[in-house]
Amino acid sequence: MVYHSLLIDYPTEESLARMGEAIQRAAAAASSDAPVAWLRFEAPAGAIHEKGLPTFEVRLALWPEGDDRLVATAHLWGKQVRWLVEP
């Protein structure tokens, strides 16, 4: 499981590239016996603003399937969460 929240704006582009490469290596090695999940809470590019606050996304990628789903949206600090999947 790889998890991060509000991280993307802080590392250098080089560090982000290395993190992305590490995630892709783990995803490529994933199997049904050793799955990989990447859960993140980040502002999407061109974030939609409601009442002056950006809407952030909770996204989940699962391998070996390769699915990448938007599972919820929320305001900063997790307020006003809107779940897009059934529990």
C-alpha positions as CSV (number, residue, x, y, z in Angstrom):
1,M,0.0,0.0,0.0
2,V,1.3,3.4,-1.0
3,Y,-0.6,6.3,0.6
4,H,-0.1,10.1,0.6
5,S,-2.1,13.1,1.3
6,L,-1.4,16.7,0.1
7,L,2.1,15.7,-0.9
8,I,2.4,16.5,-4.6
9,D,3.1,20.3,-4.2
10,Y,6.2,19.8,-2.0
11,P,8.9,17.5,-3.5
12,T,11.0,18.5,-6.4
13,E,10.1,17.3,-9.9
14,E,13.0,14.9,-9.7
15,S,11.8,13.4,-6.4
16,L,8.2,13.1,-7.8
17,A,9.6,11.3,-10.8
18,R,11.5,8.9,-8.6
19,M,8.4,8.2,-6.5
20,G,6.4,7.6,-9.7
21,E,9.0,5.2,-11.0
22,A,9.0,3.3,-7.7
23,I,5.2,3.0,-7.8
24,Q,5.3,1.8,-11.4
25,R,8.0,-0.8,-10.6
26,A,5.8,-2.1,-7.7
27,A,2.7,-2.1,-10.0
28,A,4.6,-4.1,-12.7
29,A,5.6,-6.7,-10.1
30,A,2.1,-7.0,-8.6
31,S,0.2,-10.2,-8.7
32,S,-3.0,-11.6,-7.3
33,D,-0.9,-13.1,-4.4
34,A,0.9,-9.8,-3.9
35,P,-1.4,-6.9,-5.0
36,V,-0.4,-3.2,-4.8
37,A,-2.7,-0.3,-3.9
38,W,-2.0,3.4,-4.2
39,L,-4.4,5.6,-2.2
40,R,-4.0,9.4,-2.4
41,F,-5.8,12.6,-1.4
42,E,-4.6,15.4,-3.7
43,A,-5.9,18.4,-5.5
44,P,-6.5,17.6,-9.2
45,A,-5.1,19.9,-11.8
46,G,-7.4,22.8,-12.2
47,A,-9.2,22.0,-9.0
48,I,-12.9,23.0,-8.8
49,H,-13.6,25.6,-6.2
50,E,-16.7,25.6,-4.2
51,K,-17.3,28.4,-1.6
52,G,-13.6,29.5,-2.1
53,L,-12.2,26.1,-1.2
54,P,-10.7,23.6,-3.7
55,T,-12.2,20.2,-4.1
56,F,-9.7,17.4,-3.5
57,E,-9.8,13.9,-4.8
58,V,-9.5,10.6,-3.1
59,R,-8.2,8.2,-5.8
60,L,-7.3,4.5,-5.5
61,A,-5.3,2.5,-8.0
62,L,-5.1,-1.3,-7.7
63,W,-2.7,-3.7,-9.4
64,P,-2.4,-6.2,-10.9
65,E,-5.8,-5.1,-12.4
66,G,-4.5,-1.6,-13.2
67,D,-7.8,0.1,-12.1
68,D,-7.5,3.7,-11.1
69,R,-10.7,5.1,-9.6
70,L,-12.0,8.3,-8.1
71,V,-13.6,7.1,-4.9
72,A,-14.5,10.4,-3.2
73,T,-14.1,14.2,-3.2
74,A,-13.7,16.4,-0.2
75,H,-12.7,19.8,0.9
76,L,-9.3,20.3,2.6
77,W,-9.1,18.5,6.0
78,G,-11.6,16.0,4.8
79,K,-14.7,18.1,5.4
80,Q,-17.8,17.6,3.3
81,V,-16.7,14.2,1.9
82,R,-18.8,12.9,-1.0
83,W,-18.3,9.2,-1.5
84,L,-18.6,8.0,-5.1
85,V,-18.5,4.3,-4.4
86,E,-20.6,2.0,-2.2
87,P,-19.0,0.9,1.1
